[in-house]
């Protein structure tokens, strides 16, 4: 019962927001229509149950007029039943797509809000494969929640409707055993109840492991699909390294988990299906076994027996809802658990930014400099990485940051960008300042080249002529006439070409602060020099802070900053001479490895 209450509380927390959202009117109307149709179908089933009595009595009495009349009534009821069933399915699907659309939009917004997706990766949360949770899990949740809810409601209403019919039929056809008559009030109802309790208990005992198995199956399937995507995205490097055999082995291992878990599901499903099928087949004959003695004792007519069997079947099916939908319920609980884990992971990632201690991004009261105060940057495991206090990145200056690999140069940039939460202290940014970070491998979305270059702005935010001029300026004139071409640009372009287009993006954006994290490392020194001169010419008012290891970069920066070991963490030191900067950058330490 605790598990049921916990699951229902999670389902309510996930499902209820849609019916309170901006689309609540349409959602509530569609849900009410689906429920109303379901209740109407139950009413038709009650009418068909009464029809059974009249129809079979007409057959037994060879009443031709009654037979024809009942055929007509049946056709009318069947017509209504078919029409209602069709429209219930249509409205159910309409509600599903609206609900799924809202949930998908909400989850995408929460996941992509304020770098939550990045912090979730840093935290190493258990919410693996967010792509699957937003696609497959949301679809299954909406579909199964509606079907289970409507099915449960139908079972409750059916039970309430037929239990009185069955109770009355119990009095009309008393129980006969070995020729003796027993007056047991509502014995048919008690028989259906005992039968359903027996089936439900055995179903739970046999099928309970399926919940965890279904959860693991979805996880293994998503892991396998994710690694297939990674192979496709990195096919060039795999081919260059002749890594096909290694990748085949890795993919085979992951698919092996899918297969192994599937075999476990097969074994458990075989047992569950064997029982539920036997249970369902026995339910067909069970009411006749109870009522047939009264029929042969001439206590009831054929119509009464058929009506009793039909009512008993309806009550038994309503009471056995858990048995008949157990497989779906097991899958549904796994989906609910995955969506609950995803929501918890998003909340945990968002909480990282506000947890204390954390790195605070504040608005500077005045000035045009970024100021770092009592800043201590840590790794996710809490290890100190970088300590900075009283350091400023002044407006309209050119600064070069050097230091050994793993000292925290890229992590410092992430902290300034506000996406690295681990640490303490504050970073004051001028009001309304625009910051742009260009990493070593820039990101280009799939689409037109123009949209990829002006990202994250809309494609029509900047004129094609300006984009074309920027592309030519960074040394890629051959792409100037391909702005409308759609492609996967991160796969099509060399890393050097990607870095040139990244700088074209910076020229078009013209930020107040531009941070280049080895953003020209794949270019030759002559091309790198031309591009830095281009930035100085086109962005004279922009503060440029670069991370680099080439000594040739010093010519384009008037300020040199080195990261050097200082106790447990590295610290920033202003170095005025180029040689001193190189000496500070040559200091190495392998204690705090961090991906650059």
ZIDABEL-V616644 format. One record per run of one state. SS is the DSSP state (@ for helix, = for strand, . for the rest). FROM is the first residue (numbers start at 0). TO is the last residue. If there is no record, write none. Layout:
ss:from:to
SS:FROM:TO
SS:FROM:TO
//
This chain:
ss:from:to
.:0:0
@:1:19
.:20:22
@:23:60
.:61:62
@:63:122
.:123:128
@:129:171
.:172:173
=:174:176
.:177:178
=:179:181
.:182:185
@:186:206
.:207:208
@:209:232
.:233:233
@:234:239
.:240:242
@:243:295
.:296:300
@:301:318
.:319:319
@:320:323
.:324:324
@:325:353
.:354:358
=:359:363
.:364:368
=:369:377
.:378:382
=:383:387
.:388:389
=:390:392
.:393:396
=:397:402
.:403:407
@:408:416
.:417:421
=:422:429
.:430:433
=:434:437
.:438:445
=:446:447
@:448:453
.:454:457
@:458:460
.:461:462
@:463:472
.:473:475
@:476:478
.:479:484
=:485:486
.:487:487
@:488:491
.:492:493
@:494:508
.:509:511
=:512:516
.:517:523
@:524:537
.:538:541
=:542:546
.:547:549
@:550:555
.:556:557
=:558:565
.:566:567
=:568:574
.:575:576
@:577:585
.:586:595
//
